[in-house]
Amino acid sequence: MDQPLNLNFASDNTGPVAAPIMQAMVEANTGAAMPYGADPWMDDVRDRLRALFHWPEAEVLLVATGTGANALALAGMVQPWQTIFAHRISHIEEDECGAPEFYTGGAKLTLVEGQDGKMTPDTLAAAMAPVGKKGVHGVQRGALSLTNVTEAGTLYSLAELDALTTLAHEAGLPCHLDGARFANACAALECSAADMVRGFNMVSFGGTKNGCMAVEAVVLRDPARGWELELRRKRAAQLWSKHRYLSVQMRAYLEDDLWLRNAAAANRAGQRLASGLRNIGADLVWTPQANMIFARLDRAAHARAQAEAQYYILDDAERPLCRLVCDFTKTDAEVDRLLEMVAG
């Protein structure tokens, strides 16, 4: 019997758990295993991520949520009287409910302008210029946080990442990469994970949007900060007692490049959808480069599509803006059915 079409394009979070990851959890679900990260799988996860990033001494902490990963990483980089430079539509600004500010003890976000969801060296320099000039009366420079894939569905090239992280390091700022869709960025850029992270000090390596049940890795290039992050993770209620279920998810995710294969599948579906939308006259707000698309469609097109499909409509303009995201399971038939409904 044919499987019913899955027409939920609201988020890659709506996708299922990848079969190898679910199977790994089932296999781990027997007998006893030491808690809090002392399970027998965690050492292998740490070694695999060190090798993937070419950071041989890196520390790795697993948490269950992307918000937890970003907030903990940033809390380990800045002091409460400092500021984090981030793009105006970054996830840590728009969708973390103040978690970075809360877990850093009050560090401010300084928002940086830039088209297509990306800052540039010029806009970053302009944002940094006045910070720290008021002595004790103003916040001090703290860190730079970038996101790839961006919240606009676009990509920083490796050269763009290098230019921004170099500028930040020259100003004495450590750099954080929000990698909720890290795998999608690597697949789209056809680059290695090591190339993606070469300018960064901490990375949030995402799994949940790409086939895991609930696991993200905070990867610290400098192991000297590891104990502090361990304490912060515990204090933030992000240290799982039954940690084995995080470890085996991440291990299976890394096995045989499942993380990259899933992302490539999601990107292919996203690019098929983007091409089809262009062909039927949708206005694409930004050029989609991975698996996330922002498009303006006629109200009638939305009405037809949402009779069967689910996705977010973001405004009530004459041609309302919507966000469409493909997870790694999206088939050609599902993408084509959505396009058929939109076209009418």
Backbone torsions as a table, in degrees:
resi	resn	phi	psi	omega
1	MET	NA	134.3	179.3
2	ASP	-65.8	141.3	175.8
3	GLN	-73.9	141.7	176.6
4	PRO	-65.1	151.0	179.3
5	LEU	-69.8	138.5	175.6
6	ASN	-99.2	101.1	-174.8
7	LEU	-104.1	35.0	174.8
8	ASN	-96.1	109.0	179.8
9	PHE	-113.3	22.6	-176.1
10	ALA	-70.0	-36.5	-175.3
11	SER	-168.0	155.1	170.6
12	ASP	-72.1	-10.7	172.2
13	ASN	-69.1	-17.4	-177.9
14	THR	-80.2	-11.4	-177.8
15	GLY	-70.9	162.9	-179.5
16	PRO	-78.2	175.2	171.7
17	VAL	-78.9	134.2	178.7
18	ALA	-61.8	141.0	-174.6
19	ALA	-55.2	-44.7	179.9
20	PRO	-62.6	-31.4	179.8
21	ILE	-73.6	-43.4	176.8
22	MET	-62.3	-41.1	179.4
23	GLN	-64.0	-39.1	178.2
24	ALA	-62.4	-38.2	178.7
25	MET	-67.9	-39.5	177.5
26	VAL	-63.0	-44.8	-178.6
27	GLU	-65.6	-31.1	179.0
28	ALA	-79.3	-11.4	-173.0
29	ASN	-87.0	54.4	177.6
30	THR	-151.5	144.9	178.2
31	GLY	68.0	-163.0	-177.2
32	ALA	-106.3	150.9	173.2
33	ALA	-146.5	140.6	-178.9
34	MET	-62.3	144.8	-174.0
35	PRO	-88.5	179.7	168.3
36	TYR	58.3	31.7	176.4
37	GLY	93.7	2.2	177.8
38	ALA	-93.5	12.9	180.0
39	ASP	-70.9	160.3	-174.6
40	PRO	-71.7	-9.3	-179.1
41	TRP	-90.7	-21.3	-170.9
42	MET	-67.6	-37.1	178.9
43	ASP	-60.2	-39.2	179.7
44	ASP	-68.0	-40.5	176.5
45	VAL	-58.8	-45.6	-179.5
46	ARG	-60.9	-45.1	-179.6
47	ASP	-64.4	-39.5	-179.0
48	ARG	-66.3	-41.9	179.5
49	LEU	-70.7	-36.3	174.5
50	ARG	-59.6	-43.5	179.8
51	ALA	-68.4	-40.4	-178.7
52	LEU	-61.8	-42.1	-177.2
53	PHE	-88.4	-10.3	-171.7
54	HIS	60.4	37.1	175.6
55	TRP	-115.2	84.3	-168.4
56	PRO	-64.6	-19.2	-178.5
57	GLU	-111.8	10.4	-174.5
58	ALA	-60.9	148.6	170.8
59	GLU	-99.5	147.1	-177.1
60	VAL	-129.9	126.9	175.6
61	LEU	-122.4	130.5	177.7
62	LEU	-98.1	138.1	175.1
63	VAL	-133.6	173.4	-173.2
64	ALA	-97.7	-12.8	-175.2
65	THR	-135.5	152.2	176.6
66	GLY	-67.3	-37.0	176.3
67	THR	-60.7	-43.9	177.6
68	GLY	-61.2	-41.7	-179.4
69	ALA	-63.7	-48.1	-178.9
70	ASN	-65.3	-45.7	-176.5
71	ALA	-65.1	-41.4	179.1
72	LEU	-67.1	-43.5	179.1
73	ALA	-58.9	-47.7	-178.4
74	LEU	-67.8	-35.0	177.0
75	ALA	-63.6	-28.2	177.5
76	GLY	-83.2	-0.1	-176.3
77	MET	-113.9	-25.1	-172.2
78	VAL	-129.2	160.6	174.0
79	GLN	-96.5	160.1	-177.2
80	PRO	-59.3	-25.4	-177.9
81	TRP	-92.5	10.6	179.7
82	GLN	-106.7	175.6	-180.0
83	THR	-127.6	152.4	178.2
84	ILE	-109.8	124.4	178.6
85	PHE	-86.1	123.7	-178.0
86	ALA	-145.6	155.5	179.7
87	HIS	-65.5	152.1	-175.4
88	ARG	-58.8	-31.2	178.7
89	ILE	-109.9	25.2	177.9
90	SER	-64.4	157.1	179.5
91	HIS	-63.3	-37.8	-178.1
92	ILE	-68.3	-18.8	175.5
93	GLU	-87.8	-44.7	-167.8
94	GLU	-97.3	-21.3	-167.4
95	ASP	-136.0	17.8	-178.7
96	GLU	-112.1	7.8	175.7
97	CYS	53.1	35.0	179.0
98	GLY	76.4	11.7	-177.7
99	ALA	-60.5	-43.5	178.4
100	PRO	-59.0	-42.8	178.5
101	GLU	-64.6	-39.5	-178.4
102	PHE	-66.0	-49.0	-174.4
103	TYR	-77.5	-20.3	174.1
104	THR	-84.7	-2.9	-178.1
105	GLY	80.8	16.9	175.5
106	GLY	116.6	7.1	177.8
107	ALA	-57.9	140.3	-175.3
108	LYS	-84.7	154.0	167.5
109	LEU	-100.4	125.2	172.2
110	THR	-102.6	118.5	-171.8
111	LEU	-90.0	134.4	-173.9
112	VAL	-110.3	135.0	-179.8
113	GLU	-78.3	168.4	177.3
114	GLY	156.2	142.3	-178.9
115	GLN	-78.7	158.4	174.5
116	ASP	59.7	29.2	178.3
117	GLY	74.8	11.7	-175.0
118	LYS	-125.5	136.3	168.9
119	MET	-82.7	165.8	176.4
120	THR	-123.5	165.6	174.9
121	PRO	-55.1	-36.8	179.9
122	ASP	-67.6	-44.4	-178.9
123	THR	-71.7	-32.9	175.7
124	LEU	-67.1	-44.1	178.6
125	ALA	-61.1	-40.6	179.2
126	ALA	-64.6	-38.1	179.0
127	ALA	-70.5	-35.4	-179.0
128	MET	-75.0	-29.6	-169.4
129	ALA	-52.1	-47.6	-176.8
130	PRO	-82.7	-11.4	-172.9
131	VAL	-76.9	130.9	-179.2
132	GLY	89.7	5.0	-177.3
133	LYS	-91.8	-4.6	-176.9
134	LYS	-103.5	14.6	179.3
135	GLY	61.3	-135.1	-176.8
136	VAL	-70.3	-12.1	-175.4
137	HIS	-87.0	-9.6	-176.9
138	GLY	-128.6	161.3	176.9
139	VAL	-67.4	157.8	-179.8
140	GLN	-106.3	160.8	177.8
141	ARG	-65.7	134.8	-175.8
142	GLY	-119.8	-64.2	-174.9
143	ALA	-158.8	165.1	173.4
144	LEU	-112.3	133.3	175.4
145	SER	-122.0	124.7	177.9
146	LEU	-118.7	157.5	179.9
147	THR	-127.8	129.7	177.1
148	ASN	-143.2	113.8	5.2
149	VAL	-67.2	145.0	-178.8
150	THR	-72.5	170.0	177.6
151	GLU	-72.1	-5.0	174.1
152	ALA	-97.6	1.7	-178.2
153	GLY	80.1	11.0	179.7
154	THR	-100.7	176.6	-176.7
155	LEU	-125.7	139.2	160.2
156	TYR	-79.6	130.4	170.5
157	SER	-71.2	165.7	177.1
158	LEU	-61.5	-37.4	179.0
159	ALA	-65.1	-39.1	178.1
160	GLU	-66.4	-41.7	176.5
161	LEU	-61.2	-44.6	-179.4
162	ASP	-60.7	-42.8	-178.3
163	ALA	-63.7	-41.5	-178.2
164	LEU	-72.7	-44.1	-179.4
165	THR	-69.2	-33.2	176.5
166	THR	-63.7	-45.6	178.4
167	LEU	-60.2	-43.6	179.7
168	ALA	-63.1	-46.4	-179.4
169	HIS	-63.8	-36.8	177.1
170	GLU	-63.0	-27.7	177.4
171	ALA	-90.3	4.4	177.7
172	GLY	84.2	17.3	-176.1
173	LEU	-100.6	130.4	168.6
174	PRO	-72.4	161.8	-173.4
175	CYS	-126.0	135.5	179.3
176	HIS	-116.6	137.7	174.9
177	LEU	-110.8	118.4	172.2
178	ASP	-81.1	102.9	-174.5
179	GLY	-109.0	43.7	176.1
180	ALA	-55.9	-37.4	175.1
181	ARG	-116.1	38.8	178.2
182	PHE	-52.8	-46.6	-177.2
183	ALA	-62.5	-40.6	178.9
184	ASN	-62.5	-37.8	178.8
185	ALA	-66.2	-45.1	179.0
186	CYS	-61.6	-43.5	-179.0
187	ALA	-64.5	-42.3	-178.3
188	ALA	-69.3	-38.6	-179.8
189	LEU	-83.3	-10.3	-177.0
190	GLU	54.4	46.4	-179.4
191	CYS	-121.9	165.6	177.3
192	SER	-81.9	159.8	174.8
193	ALA	-61.7	-37.3	-179.6
194	ALA	-62.3	-39.6	177.5
195	ASP	-65.5	-38.1	-178.6
196	MET	-63.8	-36.5	-170.5
197	VAL	-99.7	5.2	-168.3
198	ARG	-62.5	-24.0	179.8
199	GLY	-99.4	7.6	-171.0
200	PHE	-109.7	154.8	177.5
201	ASN	-100.1	-33.2	176.1
202	MET	-139.3	145.5	-178.7
203	VAL	-133.1	136.5	167.7
204	SER	-96.6	105.0	-175.6
205	PHE	-93.6	107.3	-170.5
206	GLY	-81.1	147.1	174.6
207	GLY	-130.3	-31.0	-169.8
208	THR	-64.3	-37.8	-179.2
209	LYS	-75.0	-8.1	-167.7
210	ASN	-127.0	29.6	172.6
211	GLY	114.9	-7.4	175.2
212	CYS	-86.4	162.4	176.8
213	MET	-78.0	-49.6	179.3
214	ALA	-171.6	89.4	175.0
215	VAL	-160.2	137.9	174.1
216	GLU	-137.0	148.8	179.0
217	ALA	-111.6	129.3	168.3
218	VAL	-95.4	117.5	-176.0
219	VAL	-113.7	121.2	-176.2
220	LEU	-107.0	120.1	-179.9
221	ARG	-65.1	-38.1	-177.8
222	ASP	-98.0	108.5	-177.4
223	PRO	-66.7	-12.3	179.7
224	ALA	-64.2	-22.0	178.9
225	ARG	-90.3	-0.7	-172.0
226	GLY	-62.1	-44.1	-176.9
227	TRP	-65.7	-40.7	176.9
228	GLU	-59.1	-44.1	179.6
229	LEU	-67.4	-33.5	174.9
230	GLU	-59.0	-45.9	-179.3
231	LEU	-66.6	-41.1	179.4
232	ARG	-64.9	-38.5	178.9
233	ARG	-62.5	-44.1	179.0
234	LYS	-63.7	-46.3	-177.9
235	ARG	-64.3	-27.6	-179.3
236	ALA	-88.8	6.8	179.6
237	ALA	62.2	31.6	178.6
238	GLN	-108.4	5.2	176.5
239	LEU	-92.9	110.2	-178.5
240	TRP	-77.2	136.8	173.9
241	SER	-70.8	-50.0	177.3
242	LYS	-84.4	62.4	-172.1
243	HIS	-64.1	-23.2	-178.1
244	ARG	-53.8	-31.5	-176.5
245	TYR	-75.5	-18.6	167.7
246	LEU	-80.0	-46.6	-176.2
247	SER	-59.3	-46.2	-175.8
248	VAL	-71.6	-29.7	173.3
249	GLN	-60.9	-51.4	-176.6
250	MET	-66.0	-36.8	178.9
251	ARG	-63.8	-45.9	178.8
252	ALA	-66.2	-34.3	178.8
253	TYR	-63.1	-37.1	-178.9
254	LEU	-84.1	-20.9	-177.1
255	GLU	-65.0	130.7	176.8
256	ASP	52.7	32.2	176.5
257	ASP	57.2	34.7	176.9
258	LEU	-57.1	-39.1	179.6
259	TRP	-55.8	-39.2	-176.5
260	LEU	-81.9	-37.5	179.9
261	ARG	-66.9	-41.9	177.0
262	ASN	-61.1	-44.8	-178.5
263	ALA	-63.7	-40.5	179.0
264	ALA	-62.4	-38.4	178.1
265	ALA	-65.4	-43.1	178.0
266	ALA	-63.1	-42.1	179.1
267	ASN	-63.5	-41.2	178.8
268	ARG	-60.5	-43.2	177.9
269	ALA	-63.9	-41.8	179.2
270	GLY	-62.3	-40.8	-179.4
271	GLN	-72.3	-33.6	174.8
272	ARG	-63.6	-43.1	179.5
273	LEU	-65.1	-43.8	-179.6
274	ALA	-61.7	-43.5	179.6
275	SER	-62.8	-42.5	179.0
276	GLY	-65.1	-39.7	178.5
277	LEU	-63.7	-41.2	177.0
278	ARG	-59.0	-43.2	-174.8
279	ASN	-66.3	-24.0	-179.4
280	ILE	-104.6	13.8	169.3
281	GLY	92.3	13.2	175.0
282	ALA	-69.9	150.1	174.4
283	ASP	-96.1	114.6	178.7
284	LEU	-89.8	119.1	-172.6
285	VAL	-67.2	-45.3	174.5
286	TRP	-123.7	156.3	178.0
287	THR	-74.0	111.6	-177.6
288	PRO	-72.7	131.1	-175.6
289	GLN	-118.6	-1.6	-179.9
290	ALA	-140.6	-111.3	-173.6
291	ASN	-120.8	10.5	-176.7
292	MET	-124.8	132.4	-172.2
293	ILE	-130.8	136.6	172.2
294	PHE	-115.8	119.4	-173.8
295	ALA	-136.7	150.4	172.6
296	ARG	-106.5	128.8	-178.7
297	LEU	-130.1	157.1	174.2
298	ASP	-63.0	152.4	178.9
299	ARG	-57.9	-38.0	-179.6
300	ALA	-64.4	-37.4	178.4
301	ALA	-64.5	-42.7	176.5
302	HIS	-61.2	-42.4	-178.8
303	ALA	-61.6	-43.0	178.3
304	ARG	-64.2	-47.1	-175.0
305	ALA	-66.5	-41.4	-174.2
306	GLN	-81.0	2.0	169.2
307	ALA	-67.5	-26.0	179.4
308	GLU	-126.6	-31.3	-172.0
309	ALA	-102.4	157.3	176.4
310	GLN	-118.9	132.3	172.6
311	TYR	-165.9	169.7	-176.0
312	TYR	-91.9	131.5	167.9
313	ILE	-100.4	127.8	-166.0
314	LEU	-101.7	-13.2	177.2
315	ASP	-154.1	179.5	-179.6
316	ASP	-119.5	36.4	178.0
317	ALA	-67.0	174.4	179.3
318	GLU	-58.5	-41.6	170.2
319	ARG	-114.5	93.4	-171.3
320	PRO	-61.5	143.2	177.9
321	LEU	-82.1	135.7	175.2
322	CYS	-129.0	159.0	173.4
323	ARG	-115.7	130.3	179.7
324	LEU	-124.8	128.4	-177.8
325	VAL	-130.1	134.5	178.7
326	CYS	-102.7	129.9	172.3
327	ASP	-90.8	178.5	-170.8
328	PHE	-70.7	-11.1	-178.6
329	THR	-96.7	-4.4	-174.4
330	LYS	-63.5	128.1	-178.4
331	THR	-96.8	164.9	175.1
332	ASP	-59.2	-39.1	-178.3
333	ALA	-63.7	-37.9	179.5
334	GLU	-69.8	-43.3	177.0
335	VAL	-62.5	-44.9	-177.0
336	ASP	-67.2	-33.2	177.7
337	ARG	-67.1	-41.1	176.6
338	LEU	-61.1	-44.8	179.5
339	LEU	-61.8	-39.6	178.5
340	GLU	-61.4	-41.1	179.6
341	MET	-69.1	-41.7	179.6
342	VAL	-62.1	-42.0	-175.9
343	ALA	-70.6	-31.7	177.8
344	GLY	78.7	NA	NA
